[in-house]
Amino acid sequence: MKSRRHYPLKSSVRQANRQSNRSHNSGSQPARRLQFGSRNLREPFSPPEDWYEPREDGSGYRIIVQPPGEEYRHVVTPEQIRLRLAKVPPHFLRDLEIVQFSKMTLKKQSFPCYGMQWGSALYLYPLEVSLEEMFYVPPHPNVVNEAKMYGGRWDRPQADVWRLTWTPEAIEDFYLNNILIHELGHLVDDRNSTYGDRERYAEWFAVEYGYRSSGGRQARRRAVRRRHHSK
């Protein structure tokens, strides 16, 4: 996950390490990429998302749901978001005003991502309906390991293709206990200013208040065993 763009206030994007290669397979679905690429400063500024002016009135957050887009789906529900955030220490929610389920557009398909924090808002992005993500360059080890932590399954359908497959339960876990909490970590981080420091803090925050607080490895092992026993 890396963003080279710079937006007003605090802005962070949670992306997977996927590279699109149209020449490899012109019919392949868009792939998440590690980087946005450098912004051309001669071009007009193009905001990454809908901007919500912070109210700063302590009235709590609201959830906005946009249609996910053709062949995409939102992987969690507003109720799941509310239930998960209710388990977070309340002071971490003080500055949160918006959680938006964003729509996938053609423009966003050129730099698709899982989530983003911008100002007082968190944005969650839809995933392909198939719940399959195709990588056309070797995914970084941290991307592989992070997906496995939450139940993502990797395989190699072709020699130069890496596929990440999610079950509905696993992708919900990944979004609720990783992506959502990671972006919240960026929102509450009022100390760090460099990209590396902010990212390290958000990753720590997601592990501490997402992965571990939801049971860690033992809870996910029990979930896998239950799924196997139900077959």
C-alpha positions in Angstrom: 0.0 0.0 0.0 1.5 3.3 -1.0 0.1 6.6 -2.3 2.3 9.2 -3.9 -0.5 11.7 -4.2 -0.9 14.4 -1.5 -4.3 15.6 -0.6 -5.5 18.3 1.8 -5.6 17.3 5.5 -4.7 13.7 6.3 -5.2 11.3 3.5 -4.2 7.6 3.4 -5.2 4.8 1.1 -5.2 1.1 1.9 -4.3 -0.8 -1.3 -3.3 -4.3 -2.1 -0.2 -5.1 -4.2 -1.8 -5.9 -7.5 -0.6 -4.9 -10.9 -2.8 -4.7 -14.0 -1.4 -6.1 -17.2 -3.7 -5.6 -20.1 -1.3 -7.1 -22.6 -1.3 -10.3 -20.5 -5.0 -10.8 -20.7 -7.2 -8.1 -22.3 -10.2 -9.7 -20.7 -8.9 -9.8 -17.2 -10.5 -7.9 -14.4 -8.8 -4.8 -13.1 -6.2 -5.4 -10.5 -5.3 -3.5 -7.4 -1.9 -1.8 -7.6 0.7 -0.9 -5.1 1.1 2.7 -6.2 -1.1 5.4 -7.7 1.9 6.7 -9.7 3.2 10.2 -9.6 0.8 13.0 -10.0 1.3 15.3 -12.9 1.4 18.7 -11.2 0.5 20.5 -14.4 -2.9 18.8 -14.5 -5.8 20.1 -12.5 -6.2 18.7 -9.0 -8.5 15.7 -9.1 -9.9 14.8 -5.7 -9.8 11.1 -4.9 -13.3 11.0 -3.4 -16.3 13.1 -2.3 -15.1 15.6 0.2 -17.0 16.2 3.5 -16.3 19.3 5.3 -15.6 18.4 9.0 -18.4 19.5 11.3 -16.3 19.1 14.5 -19.5 19.2 16.6 -19.1 15.8 18.3 -22.4 14.6 16.8 -21.0 11.2 15.9 -20.6 9.6 12.5 -23.0 8.7 9.7 -22.8 6.0 7.0 -23.3 6.8 3.3 -23.8 3.9 0.9 -23.2 4.4 -2.8 -24.0 1.6 -5.3 -20.9 -0.6 -5.7 -20.8 -0.6 -9.5 -21.3 -3.2 -12.1 -19.6 -6.6 -11.3 -18.6 -5.3 -7.8 -20.1 -5.8 -4.4 -19.8 -4.2 -0.9 -18.5 -6.9 1.3 -19.9 -5.7 4.6 -23.0 -3.9 5.7 -23.6 -0.6 7.5 -24.9 -2.6 10.5 -21.7 -4.6 10.6 -19.7 -1.4 10.6 -21.7 0.0 13.5 -21.3 -3.1 15.5 -17.6 -3.3 14.9 -17.0 0.4 15.7 -19.0 0.0 18.9 -16.2 -2.3 20.1 -13.5 0.3 19.6 -12.6 2.6 22.6 -15.0 5.5 22.2 -12.3 8.2 22.2 -11.0 6.8 18.9 -14.3 7.8 17.3 -14.2 11.4 18.4 -13.1 12.8 15.0 -14.9 10.2 12.8 -17.8 11.8 11.0 -18.4 9.8 7.8 -18.0 6.2 6.7 -18.7 5.9 3.0 -19.2 2.8 1.0 -17.8 4.1 -2.2 -18.8 3.2 -5.8 -16.3 1.6 -8.2 -15.9 3.7 -11.3 -13.8 3.4 -14.5 -11.4 6.1 -13.1 -11.0 4.2 -9.8 -10.4 1.0 -11.6 -7.0 2.5 -12.6 -6.0 2.7 -9.0 -8.4 0.4 -7.1 -8.0 0.0 -3.3 -9.6 -1.4 -0.3 -10.0 1.7 1.8 -9.0 5.3 2.3 -9.0 8.0 5.0 -9.4 11.6 4.0 -10.2 14.3 6.5 -12.9 13.1 9.0 -14.1 10.4 6.6 -13.3 6.8 6.0 -14.0 5.2 2.6 -14.5 1.5 1.9 -14.3 0.2 -1.6 -16.2 -2.7 -3.2 -14.6 -5.9 -4.3 -15.2 -8.0 -7.4 -18.4 -10.1 -7.2 -16.3 -13.2 -7.7 -14.3 -12.4 -4.5 -11.2 -13.2 -6.6 -8.2 -10.9 -7.0 -5.7 -11.4 -9.7 -2.0 -10.4 -9.4 0.2 -10.2 -12.4 3.4 -9.6 -10.6 4.6 -11.5 -7.5 2.7 -10.1 -4.5 4.9 -8.8 -1.7 5.3 -11.2 1.2 3.6 -8.9 3.6 0.5 -8.8 1.2 0.5 -12.6 1.1 0.9 -13.0 4.8 -1.7 -10.4 5.7 -4.3 -12.0 3.5 -3.6 -15.4 5.0 -4.1 -14.0 8.5 -7.7 -13.3 7.6 -8.4 -16.5 5.6 -7.5 -15.4 2.1 -6.3 -18.3 -0.1 -3.6 -18.1 -2.7 -3.0 -20.2 -5.7 -1.3 -20.0 -9.1 -3.8 -20.6 -11.9 -1.1 -19.8 -14.5 2.7 -19.5 -14.3 2.6 -15.7 -14.2 -0.7 -15.2 -12.3 -1.3 -15.2 -8.6 -4.9 -15.5 -7.4 -6.3 -14.5 -4.1 -9.6 -16.0 -3.2 -11.9 -15.0 -0.3 -14.8 -16.6 1.2 -17.6 -14.2 2.3 -16.7 -14.8 5.9 -13.0 -14.2 5.4 -13.4 -11.0 3.4 -15.9 -9.6 6.0 -13.3 -10.3 8.7 -10.6 -8.7 6.5 -12.6 -5.5 6.0 -14.0 -5.2 9.6 -10.9 -6.1 11.5 -8.2 -4.8 9.2 -9.2 -2.3 6.5 -11.7 -0.4 8.7 -9.5 -0.3 11.7 -6.4 0.5 9.7 -8.1 3.6 8.2 -9.4 4.6 11.6 -5.7 4.4 12.8 -4.8 7.0 10.2 -7.6 9.2 11.4 -6.6 9.1 15.1 -2.9 9.5 14.3 -2.1 13.1 15.2 1.6 12.6 15.8 3.2 11.2 12.6 3.7 13.3 9.5 5.8 11.1 7.1 4.2 8.4 5.0 6.3 5.6 6.5 5.6 6.6 10.1 1.9 7.0 9.5 1.7 3.6 7.8 3.6 1.9 10.5 1.3 3.4 13.1 -1.9 2.4 11.2 -0.6 -1.2 10.7 0.1 -1.4 14.5 -3.3 0.0 15.2 -5.0 -2.5 13.0 -3.2 -5.4 14.6 -3.8 -4.2 18.1 -7.4 -3.0 17.8 -8.5 -5.2 14.9 -6.8 -8.5 14.7 -5.9 -9.1 18.3 -9.0 -7.6 19.8 -11.2 -9.9 17.6 -9.4 -13.0 18.8 -6.2 -13.2 16.8 -5.0 -16.4 15.3 -6.9 -18.7 17.7 -10.3 -17.3 16.9 -9.6 -17.6 13.2 -8.4 -21.2 13.6 -11.7 -22.1 15.4 -13.7 -20.4 12.6 -11.8 -22.5 9.9 -12.5 -25.7 11.9 -16.2 -24.9 12.2 -16.4 -24.4 8.5 -14.7 -27.7 7.8 -16.9 -29.5 10.3 -20.1 -28.1 8.7 -19.3 -29.7 5.3 
